[in-house]
């Protein structure tokens, strides 16, 4: 396969696979840590209105979804890429960071979560996903 085409496929596959992992974790999170009483988490408006009821434990799965989704997407992209494998892993981290920033702008989360999420879930996990995929090789 043409290396340029393979690199494009790697980014698309990384975004899709990372998004699937992210949404899967978000969808099961309510069964593991139930939302606070009176919180409507089925709509964006309901989530905005009830965010003040959330305790720190309610932010665990959103963080894990963002971090593990980015990790999985970066790993997939780095595994598929023909060249610049770490670069494409970090591209996935950047794409998911843009999503995280837009999420912060839409949903006003606590400052501690915003800092943790934006600082710890995207570029570090993109880098780790690339390192795990590449192994000991330096690409």
C-alpha positions in Angstrom: 0.0 0.0 0.0 1.2 3.5 -0.8 2.8 5.0 2.4 0.8 8.2 2.2 -2.5 6.3 1.9 -1.4 4.0 4.7 -0.6 7.0 7.0 -4.0 8.5 6.2 -5.7 5.2 7.0 -3.8 5.0 10.3 -5.1 8.4 11.5 -8.7 7.6 10.5 -8.4 4.1 12.2 -6.9 5.7 15.3 -9.7 8.3 15.6 -12.4 5.7 15.0 -10.9 3.1 17.4 -10.2 5.7 20.1 -13.7 7.1 19.8 -15.2 3.6 20.2 -13.1 2.9 23.3 -14.1 6.4 24.7 -17.8 5.9 24.1 -17.8 2.4 25.4 -16.3 3.5 28.7 -18.7 6.4 28.9 -21.7 4.1 28.2 -20.8 1.6 31.0 -19.7 4.2 33.5 -23.3 4.9 34.7 -23.7 1.2 35.6 -20.5 1.1 37.7 -20.7 4.5 39.4 -24.3 5.6 39.4 -25.0 9.3 38.7 -26.1 11.5 41.6 -29.8 11.4 42.6 -31.7 13.9 40.5 -29.1 14.2 37.8 -30.3 13.9 34.2 -27.3 12.7 32.2 -29.2 11.7 29.1 -29.0 15.2 27.5 -26.4 17.8 27.3 -28.7 20.4 28.9 -29.5 18.0 31.8 -25.9 17.3 32.3 -25.0 21.0 32.4 -27.8 21.6 35.0 -26.8 18.7 37.2 -23.0 18.9 37.0 -22.9 20.7 40.4 -24.2 17.5 42.0 -21.3 15.4 40.8 -18.6 14.3 43.3 -15.0 13.5 42.4 -15.9 9.8 41.9 -18.2 10.8 39.1 -15.3 12.2 37.1 -13.3 8.9 37.2 -14.8 7.3 34.2 -14.9 10.4 32.0 -11.1 10.7 32.6 -10.6 7.0 32.0 -12.6 7.3 28.8 -10.6 10.2 27.5 -7.2 8.7 28.5 -7.8 5.1 27.4 -9.6 6.3 24.2 -6.6 8.4 23.3 -4.2 5.6 24.2 -6.0 3.0 22.1 -6.3 5.4 19.1 -2.7 6.4 19.3 -1.6 2.7 19.5 -3.7 1.8 16.5 -2.5 4.7 14.5 1.1 4.0 15.3 0.8 0.3 14.5 -0.8 1.0 11.1 1.4 4.0 10.0 4.0 3.4 7.4 6.3 6.2 8.5 6.6 8.7 11.4 4.8 6.4 13.7 5.2 8.5 16.9 4.2 11.6 15.0 0.9 9.9 14.1 0.3 8.8 17.6 0.8 12.4 18.8 -1.6 13.5 16.0 -4.2 11.3 17.6 -3.5 12.9 21.0 -3.9 16.3 19.4 -7.2 15.4 17.7 -8.6 14.1 21.0 -7.2 17.1 22.8 -9.3 19.3 20.5 -12.3 17.2 21.4 -11.4 17.6 25.1 -11.2 21.4 24.8 -14.5 21.6 23.1 -16.0 19.4 25.8 -14.7 21.7 28.5 -16.2 24.7 26.7 -19.6 22.9 26.4 -19.6 21.4 29.9 -18.2 23.6 32.7 -16.4 21.0 34.8 -14.5 21.7 38.0 -11.1 23.3 37.5 -9.2 20.4 39.0 -10.8 18.0 36.5 -10.2 20.3 33.5 -6.5 20.6 34.4 -6.2 16.8 35.0 -8.1 15.9 31.9 -6.4 18.3 29.4 -3.0 17.8 30.9 -3.0 14.1 31.5 -5.4 12.4 29.2 -4.3 13.4 25.7 -0.7 14.1 24.8 0.8 11.8 27.6 -1.5 9.0 26.5 -0.8 9.6 22.8 2.9 9.4 23.5 2.4 6.2 25.6 0.3 4.6 22.9 3.0 5.4 20.3 5.7 4.0 22.6 3.7 0.8 23.3 3.1 0.3 19.6 6.7 1.0 18.5 8.4 -0.9 21.2 12.1 -0.4 21.7 12.6 1.0 18.2 13.0 4.8 18.0 11.0 6.0 15.1 
